[in-house]
Amino acid sequence: MSASHNRRLALLFDIDGTLITTGGAGARSWRLAFDKLYGIPADIGEFTDTGMTDPDVGRKTFEAVLGRKPERHEFARLLERRLHYLRQTVEEAEHYRVLPGVEDLLTGLVNQGYLVGLITGNVETAAHIKLHRANLNRFFSFGGYGSDSNDRAEVTRIALRRASLVYGEDLDEDCCLVIGDTPHDVAGAHAAGVACVGVASHKFNSAQLAEAQADWVIESLEQGLPKEALE
């Protein structure tokens, strides 16, 4: 039986640009990994787009700088080195910050009885490394990650299934809401049949998120989530 209420139950938050910014720690960790393994300090920003999954970022950057697809063992080693350096680069990042309103909003949502989860292109370990510095992991009991699928719609569906496991009964798409800062977040949510709040807190402004057909657009999580989005 599916849970169907007249309000949302599971709220899925993107990480980078929505909850935190790492001050470039993610890009630096990739650069260090490529430099260590291949002597090439690759710049992922030249070859990838905001909102792509970590595995896609790694593959596209590898192909661009080395001119070929990675072998399986090479790719596994690259991902491990990247995670190794990510812990260091996140801790050292001078401009790492939690975005305005995040901690108060998450605290309030949990106190109101919402399940809050993650929906992110980060592989699962990278997601928790990034959140650990700000002690934000404590809010999130489930999620969908870039290590689950390169398809953002499938990542959203996986997150919804995991929310159902945590909640103890099946949740349908109407019980769920995605909160993210990029058109990729909006498209992934909609492809899975889930509504999306666009947050103009990072690289995309309100007009761009509205053009991407976010169901609601807010400037910052300081505003709180729109009341009608939670109904």
PASEBA-1860 file (N, C-alpha, C; in nm, 3 decimals):
! residues 231
1> MSASHNRR> 0.086/-0.119/0.000/0.000/0.000/0.000/0.089/0.124/0.000 ~ 0.053/0.224/-0.080/0.129/0.348/-0.083/0.075/0.446/0.018 ~ 0.168/0.523/0.078/0.125/0.631/0.165/0.087/0.750/0.078 ~ -0.031/0.799/0.092/-0.074/0.914/0.014/-0.141/1.012/0.109 ~ -0.074/1.120/0.136/-0.125/1.221/0.227/-0.139/1.352/0.152 ~ -0.197/1.450/0.217/-0.211/1.579/0.150/-0.092/1.671/0.181 ~ 0.018/1.610/0.223/0.140/1.688/0.238/0.259/1.598/0.205 ~ 0.371/1.660/0.180/0.492/1.583/0.151/0.538/1.510/0.277
9> LALLFDID> 0.609/1.402/0.254/0.667/1.327/0.366/0.819/1.321/0.355 ~ 0.869/1.304/0.233/1.013/1.289/0.211/1.065/1.407/0.130 ~ 1.164/1.477/0.184/1.223/1.594/0.119/1.367/1.562/0.083 ~ 1.399/1.571/-0.045/1.530/1.529/-0.097/1.612/1.651/-0.135 ~ 1.724/1.670/-0.067/1.808/1.788/-0.088/1.933/1.754/-0.168 ~ 1.958/1.834/-0.271/2.088/1.833/-0.337/2.191/1.888/-0.238 ~ 2.319/1.862/-0.262/2.424/1.907/-0.169/2.495/2.033/-0.220 ~ 2.572/2.018/-0.328/2.659/2.128/-0.374/2.577/2.242/-0.432
17> GTLITTGG> 2.592/2.359/-0.373/2.519/2.476/-0.420/2.381/2.490/-0.360 ~ 2.334/2.386/-0.290/2.205/2.391/-0.223/2.222/2.395/-0.072 ~ 2.299/2.301/-0.018/2.326/2.297/0.126/2.458/2.364/0.161 ~ 2.560/2.336/0.079/2.694/2.387/0.106/2.762/2.428/-0.024 ~ 2.870/2.503/-0.012/2.969/2.512/-0.118/3.102/2.472/-0.057 ~ 3.180/2.396/-0.131/3.305/2.344/-0.076/3.424/2.434/-0.106 ~ 3.400/2.549/-0.170/3.511/2.638/-0.201/3.609/2.578/-0.299 ~ 3.559/2.494/-0.390/3.645/2.434/-0.492/3.714/2.308/-0.448
25> AGARSWRL> 3.679/2.255/-0.330/3.746/2.135/-0.279/3.725/2.014/-0.370 ~ 3.607/2.003/-0.429/3.580/1.890/-0.516/3.671/1.890/-0.638 ~ 3.681/2.005/-0.704/3.767/2.016/-0.822/3.913/1.992/-0.785 ~ 3.957/2.042/-0.670/4.095/2.023/-0.628/4.125/1.875/-0.602 ~ 4.028/1.802/-0.548/4.052/1.660/-0.521/4.070/1.582/-0.651 ~ 3.992/1.614/-0.754/4.010/1.550/-0.884/4.146/1.585/-0.942 ~ 4.184/1.712/-0.931/4.312/1.756/-0.986/4.429/1.682/-0.921 ~ 4.425/1.669/-0.789/4.529/1.597/-0.717/4.533/1.450/-0.757
33> AFDKLYGI> 4.416/1.390/-0.775/4.410/1.248/-0.813/4.471/1.226/-0.951 ~ 4.436/1.309/-1.047/4.492/1.296/-1.182/4.642/1.323/-1.180 ~ 4.684/1.421/-1.102/4.826/1.454/-1.094/4.905/1.338/-1.033 ~ 4.851/1.279/-0.927/4.920/1.168/-0.861/4.932/1.047/-0.953 ~ 4.825/1.014/-1.024/4.823/0.891/-1.103/4.883/0.907/-1.242 ~ 4.868/1.027/-1.302/4.906/1.044/-1.442/4.996/1.165/-1.468 ~ 5.028/1.239/-1.361/5.112/1.357/-1.380/5.044/1.469/-1.457 ~ 4.910/1.467/-1.457/4.832/1.570/-1.528/4.734/1.633/-1.429
41> PADIGEFT> 4.753/1.759/-1.389/4.660/1.823/-1.295/4.534/1.870/-1.367 ~ 4.442/1.778/-1.394/4.326/1.805/-1.478/4.227/1.900/-1.411 ~ 4.170/1.989/-1.490/4.067/2.082/-1.443/3.930/2.032/-1.488 ~ 3.852/1.977/-1.395/3.722/1.919/-1.433/3.628/2.024/-1.492 ~ 3.645/2.151/-1.452/3.557/2.257/-1.502/3.566/2.278/-1.652 ~ 3.678/2.237/-1.713/3.693/2.252/-1.858/3.610/2.151/-1.935 ~ 3.577/2.040/-1.871/3.520/1.927/-1.946/3.383/1.883/-1.898 ~ 3.335/1.938/-1.787/3.209/1.889/-1.729/3.117/2.003/-1.690
49> DTGMTDPD> 2.991/1.969/-1.665/2.890/2.067/-1.628/2.849/2.051/-1.483 ~ 2.804/2.161/-1.423/2.749/2.156/-1.288/2.629/2.063/-1.285 ~ 2.624/1.975/-1.186/2.510/1.884/-1.170/2.532/1.746/-1.225 ~ 2.646/1.722/-1.293/2.677/1.588/-1.342/2.715/1.497/-1.225 ~ 2.699/1.367/-1.245/2.738/1.273/-1.140/2.890/1.259/-1.135 ~ 2.942/1.222/-1.019/3.086/1.203/-1.003/3.145/1.105/-1.106 ~ 3.084/0.989/-1.126/3.141/0.896/-1.226/3.148/0.958/-1.366 ~ 3.045/1.034/-1.405/3.048/1.102/-1.535/3.162/1.204/-1.540
57> VGRKTFEA> 3.178/1.280/-1.431/3.286/1.379/-1.425/3.421/1.311/-1.443 ~ 3.442/1.202/-1.370/3.569/1.131/-1.379/3.595/1.076/-1.518 ~ 3.494/1.015/-1.579/3.512/0.955/-1.711/3.538/1.061/-1.818 ~ 3.455/1.165/-1.818/3.470/1.268/-1.921/3.604/1.340/-1.909 ~ 3.647/1.366/-1.786/3.776/1.432/-1.766/3.889/1.340/-1.808 ~ 3.882/1.213/-1.773/3.983/1.115/-1.812/3.996/1.110/-1.964 ~ 3.881/1.100/-2.032/3.884/1.090/-2.178/3.942/1.217/-2.241 ~ 3.911/1.333/-2.180/3.959/1.460/-2.235/4.110/1.477/-2.219
65> VLGRKPER> 4.162/1.440/-2.103/4.304/1.467/-2.079/4.396/1.353/-2.124 ~ 4.343/1.232/-2.132/4.427/1.119/-2.172/4.393/1.065/-2.311 ~ 4.283/1.115/-2.368/4.251/1.080/-2.506/4.200/0.940/-2.527 ~ 4.151/0.877/-2.420/4.097/0.741/-2.432/4.006/0.715/-2.312 ~ 3.927/0.610/-2.324/3.842/0.571/-2.211/3.927/0.500/-2.105 ~ 3.892/0.518/-1.977/3.970/0.448/-1.874/3.939/0.299/-1.872 ~ 4.042/0.218/-1.845/4.019/0.078/-1.816/3.948/0.068/-1.680 ~ 3.883/-0.045/-1.656/3.806/-0.059/-1.531/3.895/-0.040/-1.409
73> HEFARLLE> 4.013/-0.103/-1.410/4.101/-0.091/-1.293/4.152/0.052/-1.276 ~ 4.172/0.121/-1.388/4.217/0.261/-1.381/4.109/0.349/-1.320 ~ 3.986/0.323/-1.359/3.876/0.407/-1.310/3.853/0.384/-1.161 ~ 3.860/0.257/-1.119/3.845/0.228/-0.977/3.954/0.298/-0.895 ~ 4.075/0.297/-0.947/4.188/0.359/-0.877/4.171/0.512/-0.874 ~ 4.122/0.569/-0.984/4.100/0.713/-0.989/3.995/0.756/-0.885 ~ 3.884/0.682/-0.877/3.780/0.716/-0.780/3.834/0.708/-0.637 ~ 3.915/0.606/-0.609/3.970/0.592/-0.474/4.063/0.707/-0.440
81> RRLHYLRQ> 4.150/0.744/-0.534/4.243/0.855/-0.508/4.168/0.986/-0.491 ~ 4.062/1.002/-0.570/3.984/1.126/-0.559/3.920/1.136/-0.420 ~ 3.865/1.027/-0.370/3.805/1.028/-0.236/3.911/1.048/-0.128 ~ 4.027/0.989/-0.149/4.138/1.008/-0.055/4.171/1.156/-0.041 ~ 4.182/1.225/-0.155/4.218/1.366/-0.150/4.100/1.456/-0.110 ~ 3.978/1.411/-0.134/3.862/1.495/-0.102/3.854/1.525/0.046 ~ 3.880/1.426/0.129/3.877/1.451/0.274/3.974/1.564/0.311 ~ 4.091/1.562/0.251/4.192/1.664/0.277/4.150/1.800/0.222
89> TVEEAEHY> 4.102/1.803/0.098/4.070/1.932/0.036/3.949/1.998/0.101 ~ 3.852/1.916/0.145/3.736/1.973/0.215/3.779/2.035/0.347 ~ 3.862/1.964/0.422/3.907/2.015/0.552/3.989/2.143/0.537 ~ 4.066/2.152/0.429/4.155/2.265/0.410/4.090/2.383/0.337 ~ 3.971/2.362/0.280/3.910/2.464/0.194/3.879/2.593/0.272 ~ 3.941/2.700/0.230/3.924/2.828/0.299/3.784/2.883/0.283 ~ 3.722/2.855/0.168/3.591/2.915/0.140/3.476/2.814/0.150 ~ 3.499/2.703/0.217/3.389/2.610/0.247/3.286/2.683/0.332
97> RVLPGVED> 3.159/2.667/0.300/3.058/2.729/0.386/2.924/2.657/0.371 ~ 2.849/2.662/0.478/2.709/2.618/0.476/2.628/2.737/0.426 ~ 2.539/2.712/0.333/2.462/2.822/0.274/2.358/2.875/0.373 ~ 2.320/3.001/0.356/2.230/3.066/0.452/2.099/2.990/0.473 ~ 2.062/2.974/0.599/1.932/2.917/0.635/1.928/2.766/0.643 ~ 2.037/2.699/0.603/2.032/2.553/0.590/2.007/2.484/0.723 ~ 2.089/2.514/0.823/2.078/2.440/0.948/1.944/2.465/1.017 ~ 1.898/2.590/1.018/1.768/2.620/1.079/1.655/2.550/1.005
105> LLTGLVNQ> 1.663/2.550/0.872/1.557/2.485/0.792/1.553/2.336/0.819 ~ 1.669/2.269/0.814/1.672/2.124/0.834/1.623/2.088/0.974 ~ 1.666/2.165/1.073/1.622/2.139/1.211/1.470/2.151/1.220 ~ 1.416/2.255/1.161/1.272/2.277/1.165/1.195/2.167/1.094 ~ 1.244/2.123/0.978/1.174/2.019/0.901/1.172/1.886/0.977 ~ 1.287/1.852/1.036/1.293/1.728/1.114/1.198/1.736/1.234 ~ 1.195/1.851/1.300/1.107/1.868/1.415/0.960/1.862/1.377 ~ 0.930/1.895/1.251/0.792/1.888/1.203/0.756/1.748/1.154
113> GYLVGLIT> 0.853/1.656/1.156/0.822/1.518/1.121/0.848/1.479/0.977 ~ 0.919/1.564/0.902/0.955/1.526/0.765/1.077/1.435/0.767 ~ 1.082/1.342/0.672/1.203/1.267/0.645/1.287/1.349/0.549 ~ 1.410/1.380/0.583/1.496/1.452/0.490/1.606/1.361/0.441 ~ 1.625/1.361/0.310/1.724/1.277/0.247/1.807/1.356/0.149 ~ 1.899/1.287/0.083/1.990/1.350/-0.012/1.959/1.302/-0.153 ~ 1.977/1.390/-0.249/1.968/1.355/-0.390/2.083/1.429/-0.458 ~ 2.184/1.354/-0.500/2.310/1.419/-0.538/2.385/1.339/-0.642
121> GNVETAAH> 2.461/1.410/-0.723/2.551/1.346/-0.818/2.678/1.295/-0.756 ~ 2.704/1.331/-0.630/2.820/1.279/-0.560/2.805/1.129/-0.538 ~ 2.917/1.055/-0.545/2.911/0.918/-0.495/2.886/0.927/-0.344 ~ 2.835/0.818/-0.286/2.786/0.825/-0.148/2.894/0.871/-0.050 ~ 3.014/0.817/-0.062/3.121/0.855/0.031/3.155/1.002/0.018 ~ 3.163/1.052/-0.105/3.195/1.194/-0.126/3.088/1.283/-0.065 ~ 2.962/1.245/-0.078/2.853/1.324/-0.020/2.874/1.342/0.130 ~ 2.907/1.233/0.198/2.919/1.239/0.344/3.049/1.307/0.388
129> IKLHRANL> 3.154/1.296/0.307/3.277/1.372/0.337/3.247/1.522/0.332 ~ 3.174/1.564/0.231/3.145/1.707/0.215/3.058/1.759/0.329 ~ 2.963/1.679/0.374/2.871/1.723/0.479/2.933/1.712/0.619 ~ 3.031/1.625/0.634/3.089/1.598/0.766/3.149/1.723/0.830 ~ 3.218/1.804/0.750/3.286/1.921/0.807/3.188/2.011/0.881 ~ 3.065/2.022/0.831/2.964/2.110/0.891/2.869/2.035/0.984 ~ 2.898/1.907/1.010/2.813/1.824/1.097/2.668/1.818/1.047 ~ 2.652/1.812/0.915/2.517/1.806/0.857/2.471/1.663/0.831
137> NRFFSFGG> 2.562/1.567/0.838/2.521/1.427/0.811/2.410/1.380/0.904 ~ 2.403/1.437/1.023/2.308/1.389/1.123/2.162/1.403/1.078 ~ 2.136/1.490/0.982/1.997/1.512/0.939/1.948/1.406/0.841 ~ 2.039/1.335/0.775/2.001/1.256/0.657/2.014/1.106/0.681 ~ 1.902/1.037/0.678/1.900/0.894/0.705/1.895/0.810/0.577 ~ 1.889/0.873/0.461/1.884/0.799/0.334/1.917/0.896/0.222 ~ 1.929/0.841/0.101/1.953/0.928/-0.014/1.970/0.849/-0.142 ~ 1.981/0.923/-0.252/2.017/0.869/-0.382/2.144/0.940/-0.427
145> YGSDSNDR> 2.238/0.863/-0.482/2.373/0.914/-0.505/2.421/0.886/-0.648 ~ 2.525/0.958/-0.688/2.585/0.934/-0.819/2.646/0.796/-0.831 ~ 2.671/0.730/-0.719/2.721/0.592/-0.721/2.609/0.492/-0.746 ~ 2.483/0.538/-0.744/2.369/0.451/-0.773/2.338/0.445/-0.922 ~ 2.354/0.558/-0.990/2.322/0.566/-1.133/2.378/0.697/-1.188 ~ 2.410/0.698/-1.318/2.447/0.824/-1.385/2.324/0.900/-1.433 ~ 2.208/0.838/-1.424/2.081/0.898/-1.467/2.016/0.965/-1.347 ~ 2.002/1.098/-1.351/1.950/1.169/-1.235/1.806/1.128/-1.203
153> AEVTRIAL> 1.729/1.091/-1.304/1.592/1.045/-1.277/1.595/0.915/-1.197 ~ 1.685/0.825/-1.235/1.695/0.698/-1.163/1.747/0.721/-1.021 ~ 1.840/0.815/-1.004/1.887/0.849/-0.870/1.770/0.897/-0.784 ~ 1.681/0.976/-0.843/1.563/1.025/-0.771/1.471/0.909/-0.733 ~ 1.449/0.818/-0.827/1.362/0.702/-0.797/1.423/0.615/-0.688 ~ 1.554/0.597/-0.691/1.622/0.518/-0.587/1.607/0.585/-0.451 ~ 1.624/0.717/-0.447/1.607/0.789/-0.321/1.466/0.772/-0.267 ~ 1.367/0.775/-0.355/1.228/0.757/-0.312/1.205/0.616/-0.257
161> RRASLVYG> 1.265/0.516/-0.322/1.253/0.379/-0.271/1.317/0.366/-0.133 ~ 1.430/0.432/-0.115/1.497/0.426/0.015/1.417/0.501/0.122 ~ 1.352/0.608/0.082/1.264/0.678/0.176/1.152/0.584/0.222 ~ 1.100/0.506/0.129/0.994/0.410/0.163/1.043/0.308/0.264 ~ 1.167/0.260/0.245/1.225/0.163/0.339/1.237/0.224/0.478 ~ 1.284/0.348/0.484/1.301/0.414/0.614/1.165/0.441/0.678 ~ 1.069/0.484/0.597/0.937/0.521/0.648/0.856/0.399/0.691 ~ 0.884/0.286/0.624/0.815/0.163/0.661/0.692/0.133/0.578
169> EDLDEDCC> 0.666/0.214/0.477/0.559/0.187/0.381/0.591/0.258/0.251 ~ 0.529/0.213/0.143/0.560/0.271/0.012/0.516/0.416/0.005 ~ 0.607/0.500/-0.041/0.573/0.641/-0.066/0.562/0.662/-0.216 ~ 0.457/0.729/-0.259/0.447/0.758/-0.402/0.514/0.892/-0.433 ~ 0.521/0.925/-0.560/0.593/1.045/-0.604/0.536/1.173/-0.544 ~ 0.404/1.175/-0.519/0.342/1.296/-0.465/0.381/1.323/-0.320 ~ 0.433/1.220/-0.253/0.478/1.237/-0.114/0.618/1.297/-0.105 ~ 0.682/1.313/-0.220/0.823/1.347/-0.225/0.842/1.486/-0.287
177> LVIGDTPH> 0.949/1.554/-0.249/0.984/1.684/-0.304/1.136/1.693/-0.315 ~ 1.185/1.739/-0.430/1.329/1.760/-0.450/1.360/1.908/-0.433 ~ 1.471/1.938/-0.368/1.517/2.076/-0.352/1.658/2.084/-0.406 ~ 1.678/2.163/-0.513/1.809/2.170/-0.577/1.833/2.304/-0.643 ~ 1.958/2.326/-0.686/1.997/2.458/-0.736/2.029/2.459/-0.884 ~ 2.014/2.347/-0.956/2.050/2.345/-1.097/1.937/2.291/-1.184 ~ 1.938/2.323/-1.313/1.841/2.263/-1.405/1.850/2.111/-1.408 ~ 1.969/2.054/-1.384/1.983/1.907/-1.376/1.894/1.851/-1.264
185> DVAGAHAA> 1.890/1.922/-1.150/1.807/1.876/-1.038/1.660/1.877/-1.077 ~ 1.618/1.984/-1.144/1.478/1.995/-1.187/1.443/1.885/-1.285 ~ 1.527/1.867/-1.386/1.500/1.767/-1.489/1.497/1.626/-1.431 ~ 1.591/1.596/-1.340/1.593/1.463/-1.278/1.470/1.436/-1.195 ~ 1.425/1.537/-1.120/1.305/1.523/-1.039/1.183/1.499/-1.127 ~ 1.166/1.582/-1.228/1.048/1.573/-1.314/1.045/1.441/-1.392 ~ 1.162/1.393/-1.434/1.167/1.266/-1.507/1.123/1.150/-1.420 ~ 1.135/1.167/-1.288/1.090/1.065/-1.194/0.950/1.093/-1.141
193> GVACVGVA> 0.886/1.199/-1.193/0.750/1.231/-1.150/0.740/1.304/-1.018 ~ 0.850/1.370/-0.978/0.856/1.438/-0.849/0.867/1.589/-0.869 ~ 0.797/1.666/-0.787/0.802/1.812/-0.795/0.936/1.863/-0.741 ~ 0.973/1.985/-0.782/1.105/2.038/-0.745/1.098/2.185/-0.708 ~ 1.165/2.220/-0.599/1.188/2.360/-0.562/1.327/2.397/-0.610 ~ 1.336/2.498/-0.695/1.466/2.549/-0.739/1.514/2.658/-0.644 ~ 1.638/2.648/-0.601/1.697/2.745/-0.508/1.808/2.820/-0.581 ~ 1.790/2.950/-0.596/1.886/3.032/-0.672/2.001/3.075/-0.582
201> SHKFNSAQ> 2.068/2.975/-0.522/2.167/3.003/-0.419/2.310/2.990/-0.467 ~ 2.328/2.952/-0.595/2.465/2.928/-0.639/2.485/2.980/-0.781 ~ 2.495/2.893/-0.881/2.534/2.937/-1.015/2.417/2.974/-1.105 ~ 2.295/2.934/-1.067/2.180/2.961/-1.152/2.084/3.056/-1.081 ~ 2.035/3.155/-1.156/1.945/3.253/-1.094/1.799/3.208/-1.107 ~ 1.712/3.286/-1.048/1.570/3.250/-1.044/1.511/3.233/-1.184 ~ 1.548/3.323/-1.275/1.494/3.315/-1.411/1.537/3.187/-1.480 ~ 1.662/3.147/-1.460/1.710/3.024/-1.523/1.641/2.900/-1.467
209> LAEAQADW> 1.617/2.901/-1.336/1.548/2.787/-1.274/1.401/2.783/-1.315 ~ 1.340/2.901/-1.329/1.202/2.906/-1.377/1.194/2.856/-1.521 ~ 1.293/2.894/-1.602/1.297/2.848/-1.741/1.315/2.697/-1.749 ~ 1.385/2.642/-1.650/1.403/2.496/-1.643/1.278/2.426/-1.590 ~ 1.176/2.506/-1.558/1.044/2.457/-1.517/1.040/2.401/-1.375 ~ 1.123/2.459/-1.287/1.108/2.428/-1.144/0.965/2.463/-1.103 ~ 0.905/2.381/-1.018/0.767/2.404/-0.977/0.754/2.528/-0.888 ~ 0.857/2.552/-0.807/0.866/2.673/-0.726/1.010/2.719/-0.730
217> VIESLEQG> 1.032/2.849/-0.720/1.169/2.903/-0.717/1.182/2.997/-0.599 ~ 1.288/2.979/-0.522/1.318/3.070/-0.411/1.461/3.119/-0.425 ~ 1.490/3.232/-0.365/1.625/3.290/-0.374/1.723/3.220/-0.282 ~ 1.675/3.175/-0.166/1.763/3.119/-0.064/1.681/3.030/0.029 ~ 1.746/2.933/0.090/1.677/2.851/0.189/1.646/2.928/0.316 ~ 1.704/3.048/0.330/1.666/3.136/0.441/1.518/3.168/0.438 ~ 1.460/3.170/0.318/1.316/3.199/0.304/1.229/3.085/0.357 ~ 1.288/2.967/0.372/1.209/2.848/0.400/1.150/2.795/0.271
225> LPKEALE> 1.099/2.675/0.275/1.036/2.618/0.157/0.894/2.674/0.143 ~ 0.850/2.697/0.019/0.715/2.749/0.000/0.611/2.659/0.066 ~ 0.517/2.721/0.136/0.415/2.643/0.207/0.341/2.549/0.114 ~ 0.307/2.600/-0.005/0.230/2.519/-0.099/0.312/2.401/-0.152 ~ 0.444/2.412/-0.148/0.529/2.301/-0.192/0.524/2.185/-0.094 ~ 0.492/2.213/0.030/0.491/2.109/0.133/0.353/2.046/0.152 ~ 0.255/2.095/0.079/0.118/2.046/0.097/0.088/1.930/0.001
END
